[in-house]
């Protein structure tokens, strides 16, 4: 008759040990997934501000050469190229570039719906204030 040694036959993990691991992984996932979503949204807002910076730079170059902001009907500012996450609009005055201002607005689409980013440039020598973000 063979005697079984309990320590010798013990192989693998108990059910309790496995359940503890599952609970720990679940808690970590519950914390990490929402945080990841916030990081993704912030990265997409950065994408919008970069695109808006390109619009501002081109409008300032036009104003430096012509002494005036480009009119909304002159093509460059009519409709900035839309991306997967934002559409861009430009509103502003058409007058002396040193006194008039204009605003570039990015409106979220798809997963960024409800998010708006706006930058107002007061004159040709200004880069605009900090972006105003709403809806995050």
N, CA, C and O atoms as a GROMACS GRO file, in nm:
protein
  544
    1UNK      N    1   0.082  -0.118   0.000
    1UNK     CA    2   0.000   0.000   0.000
    1UNK      C    3   0.088   0.125   0.000
    1UNK      O    4   0.184   0.137   0.075
    2UNK      N    5   0.049   0.216  -0.088
    2UNK     CA    6   0.128   0.335  -0.105
    2UNK      C    7   0.070   0.447  -0.019
    2UNK      O    8  -0.051   0.471  -0.020
    3UNK      N    9   0.158   0.514   0.055
    3UNK     CA   10   0.115   0.629   0.136
    3UNK      C   11   0.131   0.756   0.056
    3UNK      O   12   0.233   0.779  -0.008
    4UNK      N   13   0.029   0.837   0.059
    4UNK     CA   14   0.034   0.964  -0.012
    4UNK      C   15   0.081   1.074   0.081
    4UNK      O   16   0.026   1.095   0.189
    5UNK      N   17   0.182   1.142   0.038
    5UNK     CA   18   0.232   1.255   0.114
    5UNK      C   19   0.161   1.380   0.061
    5UNK      O   20   0.169   1.409  -0.059
    6UNK      N   21   0.093   1.452   0.147
    6UNK     CA   22   0.017   1.568   0.102
    6UNK      C   23   0.104   1.672   0.033
    6UNK      O   24   0.062   1.730  -0.068
    7UNK      N   25   0.222   1.697   0.082
    7UNK     CA   26   0.310   1.796   0.022
    7UNK      C   27   0.360   1.748  -0.114
    7UNK      O   28   0.380   1.829  -0.205
    8UNK      N   29   0.381   1.623  -0.127
    8UNK     CA   30   0.435   1.570  -0.252
    8UNK      C   31   0.330   1.574  -0.364
    8UNK      O   32   0.366   1.592  -0.480
    9UNK      N   33   0.205   1.558  -0.331
    9UNK     CA   34   0.098   1.556  -0.432
    9UNK      C   35   0.046   1.694  -0.466
    9UNK      O   36  -0.030   1.709  -0.562
   10UNK      N   37   0.083   1.791  -0.392
   10UNK     CA   38   0.029   1.926  -0.415
   10UNK      C   39   0.098   1.988  -0.536
   10UNK      O   40   0.217   2.019  -0.534
   11UNK      N   41   0.018   2.006  -0.643
   11UNK     CA   42   0.068   2.069  -0.764
   11UNK      C   43  -0.033   2.174  -0.807
   11UNK      O   44  -0.153   2.152  -0.797
   12UNK      N   45   0.017   2.292  -0.856
   12UNK     CA   46  -0.073   2.397  -0.904
   12UNK      C   47  -0.119   2.488  -0.793
   12UNK      O   48  -0.064   2.489  -0.683
   13UNK      N   49  -0.224   2.565  -0.825
   13UNK     CA   50  -0.275   2.664  -0.731
   13UNK      C   51  -0.412   2.622  -0.682
   13UNK      O   52  -0.484   2.547  -0.748
   14UNK      N   53  -0.447   2.671  -0.564
   14UNK     CA   54  -0.582   2.645  -0.512
   14UNK      C   55  -0.679   2.743  -0.577
   14UNK      O   56  -0.639   2.843  -0.636
   15UNK      N   57  -0.805   2.712  -0.566
   15UNK     CA   58  -0.907   2.798  -0.624
   15UNK      C   59  -0.906   2.936  -0.558
   15UNK      O   60  -0.928   3.036  -0.627
   16UNK      N   61  -0.882   2.944  -0.433
   16UNK     CA   62  -0.879   3.073  -0.362
   16UNK      C   63  -0.764   3.159  -0.414
   16UNK      O   64  -0.781   3.279  -0.435
   17UNK      N   65  -0.649   3.098  -0.434
   17UNK     CA   66  -0.535   3.173  -0.487
   17UNK      C   67  -0.567   3.229  -0.626
   17UNK      O   68  -0.532   3.343  -0.656
   18UNK      N   69  -0.631   3.151  -0.709
   18UNK     CA   70  -0.668   3.198  -0.842
   18UNK      C   71  -0.771   3.310  -0.836
   18UNK      O   72  -0.763   3.405  -0.914
   19UNK      N   73  -0.867   3.298  -0.745
   19UNK     CA   74  -0.968   3.403  -0.732
   19UNK      C   75  -0.908   3.534  -0.682
   19UNK      O   76  -0.951   3.641  -0.725
   20UNK      N   77  -0.809   3.527  -0.594
   20UNK     CA   78  -0.742   3.648  -0.547
   20UNK      C   79  -0.672   3.718  -0.664
   20UNK      O   80  -0.678   3.840  -0.675
   21UNK      N   81  -0.608   3.641  -0.748
   21UNK     CA   82  -0.541   3.699  -0.865
   21UNK      C   83  -0.643   3.765  -0.959
   21UNK      O   84  -0.618   3.874  -1.010
   22UNK      N   85  -0.756   3.700  -0.981
   22UNK     CA   86  -0.859   3.756  -1.068
   22UNK      C   87  -0.912   3.887  -1.010
   22UNK      O   88  -0.933   3.982  -1.086
   23UNK      N   89  -0.935   3.894  -0.881
   23UNK     CA   90  -0.985   4.015  -0.816
   23UNK      C   91  -0.881   4.128  -0.830
   23UNK      O   92  -0.918   4.241  -0.861
   24UNK      N   93  -0.755   4.100  -0.806
   24UNK     CA   94  -0.650   4.202  -0.816
   24UNK      C   95  -0.642   4.255  -0.959
   24UNK      O   96  -0.634   4.376  -0.979
   25UNK      N   97  -0.645   4.168  -1.057
   25UNK     CA   98  -0.640   4.212  -1.198
   25UNK      C   99  -0.765   4.294  -1.232
   25UNK      O  100  -0.754   4.392  -1.304
   26UNK      N  101  -0.879   4.256  -1.182
   26UNK     CA  102  -1.002   4.331  -1.207
   26UNK      C  103  -0.998   4.471  -1.148
   26UNK      O  104  -1.041   4.566  -1.213
   27UNK      N  105  -0.946   4.485  -1.027
   27UNK     CA  106  -0.933   4.616  -0.964
   27UNK      C  107  -0.837   4.704  -1.044
   27UNK      O  108  -0.866   4.821  -1.068
   28UNK      N  109  -0.724   4.649  -1.085
   28UNK     CA  110  -0.628   4.726  -1.164
   28UNK      C  111  -0.689   4.770  -1.297
   28UNK      O  112  -0.667   4.883  -1.340
   29UNK      N  113  -0.764   4.684  -1.362
   29UNK     CA  114  -0.827   4.719  -1.488
   29UNK      C  115  -0.933   4.827  -1.468
   29UNK      O  116  -0.947   4.917  -1.551
   30UNK      N  117  -1.008   4.819  -1.359
   30UNK     CA  118  -1.112   4.918  -1.331
   30UNK      C  119  -1.053   5.057  -1.310
   30UNK      O  120  -1.119   5.157  -1.337
   31UNK      N  121  -0.932   5.064  -1.262
   31UNK     CA  122  -0.864   5.192  -1.241
   31UNK      C  123  -0.798   5.239  -1.370
   31UNK      O  124  -0.803   5.357  -1.403
   32UNK      N  125  -0.736   5.149  -1.443
   32UNK     CA  126  -0.654   5.186  -1.559
   32UNK      C  127  -0.736   5.228  -1.680
   32UNK      O  128  -0.696   5.320  -1.752
   33UNK      N  129  -0.848   5.164  -1.707
   33UNK     CA  130  -0.924   5.191  -1.830
   33UNK      C  131  -0.976   5.335  -1.833
   33UNK      O  132  -0.959   5.401  -1.936
   34UNK      N  133  -1.039   5.387  -1.728
   34UNK     CA  134  -1.084   5.527  -1.733
   34UNK      C  135  -0.968   5.626  -1.745
   34UNK      O  136  -0.979   5.728  -1.814
   35UNK      N  137  -0.858   5.597  -1.678
   35UNK     CA  138  -0.743   5.686  -1.688
   35UNK      C  139  -0.688   5.687  -1.829
   35UNK      O  140  -0.647   5.793  -1.879
   36UNK      N  141  -0.686   5.574  -1.894
   36UNK     CA  142  -0.638   5.565  -2.032
   36UNK      C  143  -0.727   5.648  -2.124
   36UNK      O  144  -0.677   5.716  -2.214
   37UNK      N  145  -0.857   5.642  -2.102
   37UNK     CA  146  -0.950   5.721  -2.182
   37UNK      C  147  -0.923   5.870  -2.169
   37UNK      O  148  -0.930   5.943  -2.268
   38UNK      N  149  -0.891   5.916  -2.048
   38UNK     CA  150  -0.859   6.058  -2.028
   38UNK      C  151  -0.732   6.096  -2.102
   38UNK      O  152  -0.724   6.204  -2.162
   39UNK      N  153  -0.632   6.010  -2.098
   39UNK     CA  154  -0.507   6.038  -2.168
   39UNK      C  155  -0.530   6.046  -2.319
   39UNK      O  156  -0.472   6.131  -2.386
   40UNK      N  157  -0.614   5.961  -2.371
   40UNK     CA  158  -0.645   5.963  -2.515
   40UNK      C  159  -0.714   6.093  -2.553
   40UNK      O  160  -0.680   6.154  -2.654
   41UNK      N  161  -0.813   6.136  -2.472
   41UNK     CA  162  -0.883   6.261  -2.501
   41UNK      C  163  -0.788   6.379  -2.495
   41UNK      O  164  -0.794   6.467  -2.580
   42UNK      N  165  -0.700   6.382  -2.395
   42UNK     CA  166  -0.605   6.493  -2.386
   42UNK      C  167  -0.511   6.494  -2.505
   42UNK      O  168  -0.474   6.601  -2.553
   43UNK      N  169  -0.470   6.379  -2.553
   43UNK     CA  170  -0.384   6.372  -2.671
   43UNK      C  171  -0.456   6.425  -2.793
   43UNK      O  172  -0.396   6.492  -2.877
   44UNK      N  173  -0.584   6.396  -2.804
   44UNK     CA  174  -0.662   6.445  -2.918
   44UNK      C  175  -0.683   6.596  -2.911
   44UNK      O  176  -0.687   6.662  -3.015
   45UNK      N  177  -0.696   6.650  -2.791
   45UNK     CA  178  -0.704   6.796  -2.776
   45UNK      C  179  -0.572   6.860  -2.818
   45UNK      O  180  -0.572   6.966  -2.880
   46UNK      N  181  -0.461   6.795  -2.787
   46UNK     CA  182  -0.331   6.844  -2.831
   46UNK      C  183  -0.322   6.844  -2.983
   46UNK      O  184  -0.266   6.936  -3.043
   47UNK      N  185  -0.377   6.741  -3.046
   47UNK     CA  186  -0.384   6.736  -3.192
   47UNK      C  187  -0.460   6.856  -3.246
   47UNK      O  188  -0.418   6.917  -3.345
   48UNK      N  189  -0.571   6.891  -3.183
   48UNK     CA  190  -0.652   7.005  -3.228
   48UNK      C  191  -0.576   7.135  -3.212
   48UNK      O  192  -0.578   7.219  -3.302
   49UNK      N  193  -0.508   7.155  -3.100
   49UNK     CA  194  -0.434   7.279  -3.081
   49UNK      C  195  -0.317   7.290  -3.179
   49UNK      O  196  -0.283   7.401  -3.221
   50UNK      N  197  -0.257   7.180  -3.216
   50UNK     CA  198  -0.150   7.184  -3.316
   50UNK      C  199  -0.205   7.226  -3.452
   50UNK      O  200  -0.144   7.308  -3.521
   51UNK      N  201  -0.319   7.172  -3.491
   51UNK     CA  202  -0.382   7.210  -3.618
   51UNK      C  203  -0.422   7.356  -3.614
   51UNK      O  204  -0.407   7.427  -3.713
   52UNK      N  205  -0.473   7.401  -3.501
   52UNK     CA  206  -0.513   7.541  -3.487
   52UNK      C  207  -0.391   7.632  -3.496
   52UNK      O  208  -0.399   7.742  -3.550
   53UNK      N  209  -0.278   7.586  -3.443
   53UNK     CA  210  -0.154   7.663  -3.453
   53UNK      C  211  -0.111   7.682  -3.597
   53UNK      O  212  -0.062   7.789  -3.634
   54UNK      N  213  -0.130   7.580  -3.680
   54UNK     CA  214  -0.099   7.593  -3.823
   54UNK      C  215  -0.189   7.696  -3.889
   54UNK      O  216  -0.144   7.774  -3.973
   55UNK      N  217  -0.316   7.697  -3.853
   55UNK     CA  218  -0.410   7.794  -3.909
   55UNK      C  219  -0.369   7.936  -3.867
   55UNK      O  220  -0.368   8.027  -3.950
   56UNK      N  221  -0.335   7.953  -3.741
   56UNK     CA  222  -0.294   8.083  -3.690
   56UNK      C  223  -0.167   8.130  -3.760
   56UNK      O  224  -0.157   8.246  -3.799
   57UNK      N  225  -0.070   8.040  -3.775
   57UNK     CA  226   0.056   8.077  -3.840
   57UNK      C  227   0.033   8.122  -3.983
   57UNK      O  228   0.092   8.222  -4.027
   58UNK      N  229  -0.050   8.051  -4.058
   58UNK     CA  230  -0.075   8.090  -4.197
   58UNK      C  231  -0.150   8.223  -4.205
   58UNK      O  232  -0.121   8.304  -4.293
   59UNK      N  233  -0.244   8.246  -4.114
   59UNK     CA  234  -0.317   8.373  -4.114
   59UNK      C  235  -0.225   8.488  -4.076
   59UNK      O  236  -0.236   8.597  -4.133
   60UNK      N  237  -0.134   8.466  -3.981
   60UNK     CA  238  -0.039   8.570  -3.942
   60UNK      C  239   0.058   8.601  -4.055
   60UNK      O  240   0.095   8.717  -4.075
   61UNK      N  241   0.100   8.500  -4.129
   61UNK     CA  242   0.189   8.523  -4.244
   61UNK      C  243   0.117   8.606  -4.349
   61UNK      O  244   0.176   8.697  -4.407
   62UNK      N  245  -0.008   8.575  -4.374
   62UNK     CA  246  -0.088   8.652  -4.470
   62UNK      C  247  -0.100   8.796  -4.422
   62UNK      O  248  -0.082   8.890  -4.500
   63UNK      N  249  -0.129   8.814  -4.292
   63UNK     CA  250  -0.146   8.949  -4.238
   63UNK      C  251  -0.016   9.028  -4.243
   63UNK      O  252  -0.018   9.149  -4.268
   64UNK      N  253   0.097   8.961  -4.221
   64UNK     CA  254   0.226   9.031  -4.226
   64UNK      C  255   0.256   9.079  -4.368
   64UNK      O  256   0.315   9.185  -4.386
   65UNK      N  257   0.216   9.002  -4.468
   65UNK     CA  258   0.243   9.039  -4.606
   65UNK      C  259   0.143   9.140  -4.661
   65UNK      O  260   0.179   9.226  -4.741
   66UNK      N  261   0.018   9.130  -4.618
   66UNK     CA  262  -0.088   9.212  -4.676
   66UNK      C  263  -0.142   9.321  -4.584
   66UNK      O  264  -0.221   9.405  -4.628
   67UNK      N  265  -0.100   9.322  -4.460
   67UNK     CA  266  -0.146   9.425  -4.366
   67UNK      C  267  -0.286   9.403  -4.313
   67UNK      O  268  -0.343   9.493  -4.251
   68UNK      N  269  -0.343   9.287  -4.336
   68UNK     CA  270  -0.479   9.259  -4.293
   68UNK      C  271  -0.497   9.108  -4.276
   68UNK      O  272  -0.428   9.030  -4.342
   69UNK      N  273  -0.587   9.068  -4.188
   69UNK     CA  274  -0.618   8.926  -4.178
   69UNK      C  275  -0.683   8.881  -4.308
   69UNK      O  276  -0.748   8.960  -4.375
   70UNK      N  277  -0.666   8.756  -4.344
   70UNK     CA  278  -0.736   8.708  -4.464
   70UNK      C  279  -0.886   8.708  -4.439
   70UNK      O  280  -0.933   8.670  -4.332
   71UNK      N  281  -0.960   8.752  -4.538
   71UNK     CA  282  -1.106   8.750  -4.526
   71UNK      C  283  -1.154   8.605  -4.528
   71UNK      O  284  -1.089   8.518  -4.585
   72UNK      N  285  -1.267   8.582  -4.467
   72UNK     CA  286  -1.318   8.446  -4.459
   72UNK      C  287  -1.352   8.389  -4.596
   72UNK      O  288  -1.361   8.267  -4.610
   73UNK      N  289  -1.371   8.473  -4.695
   73UNK     CA  290  -1.403   8.426  -4.828
   73UNK      C  291  -1.281   8.407  -4.917
   73UNK      O  292  -1.296   8.372  -5.035
   74UNK      N  293  -1.161   8.429  -4.865
   74UNK     CA  294  -1.041   8.421  -4.947
   74UNK      C  295  -0.981   8.281  -4.954
   74UNK      O  296  -0.868   8.266  -5.002
   75UNK      N  297  -1.051   8.183  -4.909
   75UNK     CA  298  -1.006   8.045  -4.926
   75UNK      C  299  -0.929   7.987  -4.811
   75UNK      O  300  -0.964   7.879  -4.763
   76UNK      N  301  -0.825   8.055  -4.764
   76UNK     CA  302  -0.738   7.996  -4.664
   76UNK      C  303  -0.811   7.966  -4.534
   76UNK      O  304  -0.785   7.865  -4.470
   77UNK      N  305  -0.901   8.053  -4.494
   77UNK     CA  306  -0.968   8.036  -4.366
   77UNK      C  307  -1.112   7.987  -4.378
   77UNK      O  308  -1.182   7.974  -4.277
   78UNK      N  309  -1.158   7.960  -4.499
   78UNK     CA  310  -1.297   7.918  -4.515
   78UNK      C  311  -1.328   7.793  -4.433
   78UNK      O  312  -1.418   7.792  -4.349
   79UNK      N  313  -1.254   7.690  -4.458
   79UNK     CA  314  -1.277   7.564  -4.387
   79UNK      C  315  -1.143   7.495  -4.374
   79UNK      O  316  -1.089   7.441  -4.470
   80UNK      N  317  -1.091   7.498  -4.254
   80UNK     CA  318  -0.966   7.427  -4.230
   80UNK      C  319  -0.994   7.278  -4.245
   80UNK      O  320  -1.106   7.234  -4.221
   81UNK      N  321  -0.895   7.202  -4.285
   81UNK     CA  322  -0.920   7.059  -4.308
   81UNK      C  323  -0.967   6.989  -4.181
   81UNK      O  324  -0.904   7.000  -4.075
   82UNK      N  325  -1.076   6.919  -4.192
   82UNK     CA  326  -1.128   6.843  -4.078
   82UNK      C  327  -1.044   6.718  -4.059
   82UNK      O  328  -0.991   6.661  -4.155
   83UNK      N  329  -1.032   6.676  -3.935
   83UNK     CA  330  -0.963   6.551  -3.903
   83UNK      C  331  -1.066   6.450  -3.855
   83UNK      O  332  -1.186   6.478  -3.856
   84UNK      N  333  -1.020   6.333  -3.814
   84UNK     CA  334  -1.111   6.230  -3.765
   84UNK      C  335  -1.183   6.273  -3.637
   84UNK      O  336  -1.294   6.226  -3.609
   85UNK      N  337  -1.120   6.363  -3.560
   85UNK     CA  338  -1.174   6.397  -3.429
   85UNK      C  339  -1.230   6.539  -3.418
   85UNK      O  340  -1.305   6.567  -3.325
   86UNK      N  341  -1.194   6.628  -3.511
   86UNK     CA  342  -1.236   6.768  -3.499
   86UNK      C  343  -1.268   6.828  -3.636
   86UNK      O  344  -1.212   6.788  -3.738
   87UNK      N  345  -1.359   6.927  -3.634
   87UNK     CA  346  -1.379   7.016  -3.747
   87UNK      C  347  -1.340   7.156  -3.699
   87UNK      O  348  -1.355   7.189  -3.582
   88UNK      N  349  -1.290   7.238  -3.792
   88UNK     CA  350  -1.234   7.367  -3.755
   88UNK      C  351  -1.310   7.479  -3.824
   88UNK      O  352  -1.347   7.469  -3.941
   89UNK      N  353  -1.334   7.587  -3.749
   89UNK     CA  354  -1.397   7.706  -3.805
   89UNK      C  355  -1.318   7.828  -3.759
   89UNK      O  356  -1.253   7.827  -3.654
   90UNK      N  357  -1.325   7.933  -3.840
   90UNK     CA  358  -1.257   8.058  -3.809
   90UNK      C  359  -1.360   8.169  -3.815
   90UNK      O  360  -1.436   8.180  -3.912
   91UNK      N  361  -1.364   8.252  -3.712
   91UNK     CA  362  -1.450   8.369  -3.711
   91UNK      C  363  -1.365   8.488  -3.674
   91UNK      O  364  -1.270   8.475  -3.596
   92UNK      N  365  -1.396   8.603  -3.727
   92UNK     CA  366  -1.318   8.720  -3.690
   92UNK      C  367  -1.350   8.840  -3.774
   92UNK      O  368  -1.430   8.834  -3.868
   93UNK      N  369  -1.284   8.948  -3.738
   93UNK     CA  370  -1.306   9.074  -3.807
   93UNK      C  371  -1.215   9.083  -3.928
   93UNK      O  372  -1.106   9.027  -3.930
   94UNK      N  373  -1.260   9.153  -4.027
   94UNK     CA  374  -1.180   9.180  -4.144
   94UNK      C  375  -1.146   9.329  -4.142
   94UNK      O  376  -1.226   9.413  -4.181
   95UNK      N  377  -1.027   9.358  -4.096
   95UNK     CA  378  -0.985   9.498  -4.085
   95UNK      C  379  -0.836   9.503  -4.060
   95UNK      O  380  -0.762   9.417  -4.106
   96UNK      N  381  -0.794   9.602  -3.988
   96UNK     CA  382  -0.651   9.622  -3.961
   96UNK      C  383  -0.598   9.508  -3.876
   96UNK      O  384  -0.653   9.479  -3.769
   97UNK      N  385  -0.492   9.442  -3.922
   97UNK     CA  386  -0.439   9.324  -3.853
   97UNK      C  387  -0.380   9.357  -3.717
   97UNK      O  388  -0.364   9.268  -3.633
   98UNK      N  389  -0.348   9.484  -3.693
   98UNK     CA  390  -0.289   9.518  -3.563
   98UNK      C  391  -0.395   9.539  -3.456
   98UNK      O  392  -0.364   9.540  -3.338
   99UNK      N  393  -0.521   9.558  -3.497
   99UNK     CA  394  -0.624   9.583  -3.396
   99UNK      C  395  -0.734   9.478  -3.395
   99UNK      O  396  -0.790   9.450  -3.288
  100UNK      N  397  -0.766   9.419  -3.508
  100UNK     CA  398  -0.874   9.321  -3.511
  100UNK      C  399  -0.826   9.186  -3.459
  100UNK      O  400  -0.706   9.160  -3.451
  101UNK      N  401  -0.920   9.104  -3.424
  101UNK     CA  402  -0.886   8.970  -3.375
  101UNK      C  403  -0.970   8.867  -3.449
  101UNK      O  404  -1.069   8.899  -3.515
  102UNK      N  405  -0.929   8.744  -3.437
  102UNK     CA  406  -1.009   8.634  -3.490
  102UNK      C  407  -0.995   8.514  -3.399
  102UNK      O  408  -0.900   8.504  -3.322
  103UNK      N  409  -1.091   8.424  -3.410
  103UNK     CA  410  -1.096   8.307  -3.323
  103UNK      C  411  -1.100   8.182  -3.408
  103UNK      O  412  -1.176   8.171  -3.504
  104UNK      N  413  -1.015   8.086  -3.372
  104UNK     CA  414  -1.014   7.955  -3.436
  104UNK      C  415  -1.078   7.858  -3.337
  104UNK      O  416  -1.038   7.851  -3.221
  105UNK      N  417  -1.178   7.784  -3.383
  105UNK     CA  418  -1.251   7.692  -3.296
  105UNK      C  419  -1.247   7.552  -3.354
  105UNK      O  420  -1.272   7.532  -3.473
  106UNK      N  421  -1.215   7.455  -3.269
  106UNK     CA  422  -1.219   7.314  -3.307
  106UNK      C  423  -1.337   7.250  -3.234
  106UNK      O  424  -1.347   7.258  -3.112
  107UNK      N  425  -1.426   7.188  -3.309
  107UNK     CA  426  -1.544   7.124  -3.252
  107UNK      C  427  -1.529   6.973  -3.268
  107UNK      O  428  -1.506   6.924  -3.378
  108UNK      N  429  -1.542   6.901  -3.159
  108UNK     CA  430  -1.521   6.757  -3.159
  108UNK      C  431  -1.626   6.680  -3.237
  108UNK      O  432  -1.744   6.716  -3.238
  109UNK      N  433  -1.581   6.574  -3.303
  109UNK     CA  434  -1.671   6.482  -3.373
  109UNK      C  435  -1.638   6.341  -3.327
  109UNK      O  436  -1.538   6.318  -3.260
  110UNK      N  437  -1.722   6.248  -3.363
  110UNK     CA  438  -1.703   6.106  -3.328
  110UNK      C  439  -1.684   6.089  -3.179
  110UNK      O  440  -1.770   6.130  -3.101
  111UNK      N  441  -1.573   6.031  -3.136
  111UNK     CA  442  -1.552   6.004  -2.993
  111UNK      C  443  -1.524   6.131  -2.914
  111UNK      O  444  -1.527   6.128  -2.791
  112UNK      N  445  -1.496   6.243  -2.982
  112UNK     CA  446  -1.469   6.369  -2.914
  112UNK      C  447  -1.590   6.463  -2.916
  112UNK      O  448  -1.576   6.582  -2.886
  113UNK      N  449  -1.706   6.412  -2.952
  113UNK     CA  450  -1.827   6.494  -2.958
  113UNK      C  451  -1.851   6.562  -2.824
  113UNK      O  452  -1.838   6.499  -2.718
  114UNK      N  453  -1.884   6.688  -2.829
  114UNK     CA  454  -1.909   6.765  -2.707
  114UNK      C  455  -1.787   6.841  -2.658
  114UNK      O  456  -1.798   6.922  -2.566
  115UNK      N  457  -1.672   6.818  -2.717
  115UNK     CA  458  -1.549   6.887  -2.677
  115UNK      C  459  -1.525   7.002  -2.774
  115UNK      O  460  -1.532   6.984  -2.895
  116UNK      N  461  -1.497   7.120  -2.720
  116UNK     CA  462  -1.468   7.238  -2.801
  116UNK      C  463  -1.339   7.300  -2.753
  116UNK      O  464  -1.316   7.314  -2.633
  117UNK      N  465  -1.254   7.339  -2.849
  117UNK     CA  466  -1.128   7.406  -2.818
  117UNK      C  467  -1.126   7.536  -2.898
  117UNK      O  468  -1.153   7.534  -3.018
  118UNK      N  469  -1.096   7.649  -2.832
  118UNK     CA  470  -1.095   7.778  -2.901
  118UNK      C  471  -0.969   7.856  -2.865
  118UNK      O  472  -0.924   7.854  -2.750
  119UNK      N  473  -0.913   7.924  -2.965
  119UNK     CA  474  -0.798   8.014  -2.944
  119UNK      C  475  -0.833   8.145  -3.012
  119UNK      O  476  -0.871   8.147  -3.129
  120UNK      N  477  -0.818   8.255  -2.939
  120UNK     CA  478  -0.841   8.388  -2.993
  120UNK      C  479  -0.708   8.459  -3.009
  120UNK      O  480  -0.629   8.467  -2.914
  121UNK      N  481  -0.685   8.512  -3.129
  121UNK     CA  482  -0.564   8.587  -3.158
  121UNK      C  483  -0.604   8.733  -3.172
  121UNK      O  484  -0.691   8.767  -3.253
  122UNK      N  485  -0.542   8.820  -3.092
  122UNK     CA  486  -0.585   8.959  -3.087
  122UNK      C  487  -0.519   9.046  -3.193
  122UNK      O  488  -0.582   9.139  -3.242
  123UNK      N  489  -0.395   9.017  -3.230
  123UNK     CA  490  -0.330   9.094  -3.336
  123UNK      C  491  -0.220   9.010  -3.400
  123UNK      O  492  -0.192   8.898  -3.356
  124UNK      N  493  -0.159   9.065  -3.504
  124UNK     CA  494  -0.063   8.989  -3.582
  124UNK      C  495   0.062   8.953  -3.501
  124UNK      O  496   0.133   8.859  -3.536
  125UNK      N  497   0.089   9.026  -3.394
  125UNK     CA  498   0.206   8.999  -3.310
  125UNK      C  499   0.176   8.904  -3.196
  125UNK      O  500   0.265   8.870  -3.118
  126UNK      N  501   0.053   8.860  -3.185
  126UNK     CA  502   0.012   8.772  -3.076
  126UNK      C  503   0.000   8.629  -3.125
  126UNK      O  504  -0.038   8.604  -3.240
  127UNK      N  505   0.034   8.534  -3.039
  127UNK     CA  506   0.014   8.393  -3.071
  127UNK      C  507  -0.118   8.342  -3.019
  127UNK      O  508  -0.150   8.224  -3.035
  128UNK      N  509  -0.194   8.428  -2.958
  128UNK     CA  510  -0.320   8.387  -2.900
  128UNK      C  511  -0.300   8.346  -2.756
  128UNK      O  512  -0.190   8.313  -2.714
  129UNK      N  513  -0.407   8.348  -2.684
  129UNK     CA  514  -0.400   8.306  -2.545
  129UNK      C  515  -0.397   8.155  -2.535
  129UNK      O  516  -0.389   8.083  -2.635
  130UNK      N  517  -0.404   8.108  -2.414
  130UNK     CA  518  -0.409   7.964  -2.392
  130UNK      C  519  -0.539   7.910  -2.451
  130UNK      O  520  -0.641   7.978  -2.445
  131UNK      N  521  -0.536   7.790  -2.507
  131UNK     CA  522  -0.659   7.734  -2.561
  131UNK      C  523  -0.764   7.719  -2.453
  131UNK      O  524  -0.735   7.677  -2.341
  132UNK      N  525  -0.887   7.752  -2.488
  132UNK     CA  526  -1.000   7.735  -2.395
  132UNK      C  527  -1.068   7.605  -2.434
  132UNK      O  528  -1.126   7.593  -2.542
  133UNK      N  529  -1.061   7.508  -2.344
  133UNK     CA  530  -1.116   7.375  -2.370
  133UNK      C  531  -1.243   7.357  -2.287
  133UNK      O  532  -1.242   7.384  -2.167
  134UNK      N  533  -1.349   7.313  -2.350
  134UNK     CA  534  -1.472   7.285  -2.276
  134UNK      C  535  -1.524   7.147  -2.317
  134UNK      O  536  -1.502   7.102  -2.429
  135UNK      N  537  -1.590   7.083  -2.225
  135UNK     CA  538  -1.653   6.954  -2.254
  135UNK      C  539  -1.568   6.832  -2.220
  135UNK      O  540  -1.609   6.720  -2.250
  136UNK      N  541  -1.454   6.851  -2.159
  136UNK     CA  542  -1.372   6.734  -2.123
  136UNK      C  543  -1.419   6.671  -1.997
  136UNK      O  544  -1.362   6.572  -1.952
   0.00000   0.00000   0.00000
